[in-house]
Structure formats: structure tokens, C-alpha cells
Amino acid sequence: MSLNIIKTPPSFQPVLTNGLFYTISGDTTGKFKYRYTYDLYVEGVKVFEGISTPNPYGLGVIDVSRVLKTYCENNPIAVWDTTDIYTHQTFPFSRPYKNEVINYQVYFGYEYADSALSPVTGFTGVSGTTGSPAIETDLRKTFHSTMGVNGRANQQDFNMTPFVLSGTPVGNNPTTSGLFLTNSPRTRNIQDSEWYTLSFTNYYLDTTTLSEPYYVEYKFYDDQGSLLTGVTIDNITTNGGGPRTGCTDVYQALPIIIPSGGTDYNTLYVGAGPKNLEPIIPSGATNYTVQLFGKFTGTTSPIQPTPISTPTPSPTPIACICMEYWVYNQSLEAQSIFRYATCPDRVIQTLVVNPGEEYYVCACQAEWTIEGSLIVIEQGACAIPSPTPTPTPTPTPSTVGYSEWSVDVCPGGYCFGGEITCVSNSGTTLYMAVGNEPDYEGEEIYTDTGLTTPYVGYYTFAGGMFYNDGITGIYQEGFVGDPC
């Protein structure tokens, strides 16, 4: 006796398609009451036992989607890092609460009778002994989605290739690669008051298929089609995504920690509506784009503005609006460049920012460019226009065993209005051991140069919100503007 599995569903397939079909064949010649038997397992637990009568060609055609769809969930709650949130309020990323993607596996067997009047003998096993279905299939994944459903179609499998993130999407409005898990039109109108999220594939979808959405890019335009600002945000756990925990992590190295057969991170959500993007939408924006990028090898910054071209001279010059900008180089090894027009005389200056340095610069609004890994955040109108940048304190080389840092402390807490906000912030100077920085988790930060009195409380540094408890060291709560 023999049993062969001649067709299986794709390794990663929506559960609400036209079916998840297995086709099997066996030696039915001269056998009475021959039927195929199967056991269906979800996450390693047997949930269903079934029997299939051979079709006129002697094949068993078994659809397991009707059982599996009861185990795939779609909750209104998502997980932002370690915090439960409403899915529609996602920004920038979040992951499903549970069971949106599940593992399943099928074991097949057969039964028959020796004669038309005899009872069935039960499954005879691979080696001829009686037992449960024992011919197993590979582990596969399915997720709660309705893509590909068509009552008149006869196509059994859905092509997931365009939805696997790998490399840079083709074109400004891609239709064949780098796609979100949606059948929504690629361009749509949306109200300022609307929340909207998009889901996408992520991490190992099977043992060989890897979806690598390293970061999301938002581009904001004005009513003339001019680019106002470009914002890129990493898909890491502290931004609500994962399973990468830092910007330098690569997907291929993660299975050592997160098994490739896991499902927690296989589908993620990204905020895409005006309400989701309120923390980063610039003034004057009338439309924007959202796109994911894979196989990214550099670093990204929370805000990477792109300038509008310098105004064309006219009989009535346009007044220079003097704005102060916080400029920070988040790179650990590379210099970056900030070019800007001084205010109000519009003299072009070039500021070279070394790794870890930060500056406050008074410049004409929208008349500046960047090169490299800079974070640039508008602080408001300049109190006193200045033609040169005023640097904030940077780590001072020390021979007495401490480094000095300028941070904003938050005595009123950090969570306000559902967003991470430094409440009642004030600037102060704190101290650390030489070589440490205020965003090094697990390290201590102190109020004195002798490094004897730990600072206890919340503070912001380089756009992040941190807490030091004086015992276990620094812990990052998230980034300013993120959901609490």
C-alpha cells in the first residue's frame, strides 16, 4: 500500500481564498470502502479529524480552509511594542494581538475493507501496522484575509509574490511589487479626520521566503505638488514593529532569537491616515504617499525634510520667516551636512555635524537641505535671529571619569493626551561614565560629576523618551510623539 501527496497549498496563503487544497493519491485498486483519512493540527495541537472519499479519478481532494478560518482571528486590538492599543490608532507600526497568522500541519492516512460486507480495517500506517494518520506534510502558515476570493474562479492558489517586501518597489506608484495586503485603490481621497491603517507581510513567511520591510517612507506635498517633507521610520520593536530591535539588525540573523516558524510578526500594521500621521504632517500638506522599503543597508531618521526650491526673485521679495531648528546627527560613525539660509539675510551656510553632535540653528523656514543621517525638528520662531549655529553641549573629553550631557527632564511625566510628551520639560545637565550616552539602556545617569547620585525620572534625548530608576539603569519608553 502507498500514499502520495501530489499537491499542497502555498506555504503562506490567506485563509479566505477559494480554499487551501491538498490532493493525495493512493492504491485504491480492488479495495472496498476506501477513504482517505487526515488529522489537522494548529500550532501543534490536533483540532480536527476528517475522512475524504476518492473522486472518480481515485484522488482525495481536501480543503482545510473551512476549519482553519475558525482559528484565524482579527482583533480590534493591536500591540504597540508591549502596549495594547486600538488597531486603527497605529503609528507608525503595530502587530496583531494574536492568531492573525497561524501554523498548521496535516497528517494523512487511509482506510478500507477486505470485502463489500466487511468493516473497515482502519489506517494501516506506513509500515503496514494499524495506527493514526502518519504521513505528514510540511508546516504551513495561513492568515486572516479575504484576498483572492472569487466564487466563479477555479484558481486554487493566490500569488503572494507581489506582497513579499524585498528591495525597492518599482516606480513611484508600484503595482507589481512591494504591495500592502489590501485591494484598496493605490490612490484614494481621505478626510483629515480619518484613521487608516495598512497591513503587510513581514519576516520569514516560510523557511525560505523572507519579507524584509526595513522602514516606511512618508512623503508630504503641498497643493502645487512640491515636496515639503520626507519622513522615514524604522520597522523595529520600539516603533511598534519588529522583530528587529535596532536599526543595525538584519532579518537573516534574527532566527537565532526569533524562530522562523513563529507567526507573531508575519503581518504588521502601519499608520496611513491623517489622524494616524498627525505627529509628522507638516503645515501646508495637502497630499502624501506611504511606501515600505526592503533590504535597506543604511540608517533612517525620524525626519528627513527635503527643501522647496529657493523662491524666484520678484519685485516684491518674499519675507524670510526665521525659524529655529534642532539638528542632531544620529550616526555613530559618519559626518552629516546641514545647509541653510541664515535669517533674515539669507546667507548660505554649511554646517558639518559630527556623529552624536546636536545644534540649534536659526534659518529661513524651508530654505535648508541635509546630507546624511540627520534628525531635523522645527522648534518654533527664533527668539533672536543669528547668522551662525549655537551648539548645545556635547560630550567633553574627560580625564576624571565622567562625560557631560544636556537633556530635557520631564518632572510632570511623559504621557499626555495619549502620546509620549515631555510634560513641564526643563533643560539640565546630567553626567555619565566616559563612553556612555543618555540613550544607552541599562547604564546609569547621574546628577553629579562624582557619579554617586543617580538621576531618577523621565528625560528626552535625541528625540527619544527615557526613564532612569537609579537601580537597573536607563530604559527607553519610546520616541516623542509615539502612542503611550
Secondary structure, DSSP 4 states (H G I P E B T S, - for coil): --EEEEE---SEEETTSS--EEEEEE--TT-EEEEEEEEEEETTEEEEEEEE---TTSEEEEE-HHHHTTT----SEEEETTEEEEGGG--SEEEESS-SEEEEEEEEEEEEESSTTSPB-----SSS---S--EEPPPEEEES--TT--TT--------GGGS--SPPSSSS-SSSS--S--S-SS----TT---EEEEE-EESSSS-EE-EEEEEEEEE-TTS-EEEEEEEE-SGGGT--S--STT--GGGGGGTS-TT--TTSEEEEE-STTTTTTTPPTT--EEEEEEEES--S---S-B--PPPPPPP-SSPPPP-EEEEEEEE--SS--EEEEEEETTT--EEEEEE-TT-EEEEEEEEEEEEEESSEEEEEEEE-SS--SS-EEPP-PPP-SSS-EEEEEEE-TT-SEETTEE--TT-EEEEEEE-TT--TT-TT---BSSTTS-SB--EEEEETTEEEEE-SSS-EEEEEETTSB-
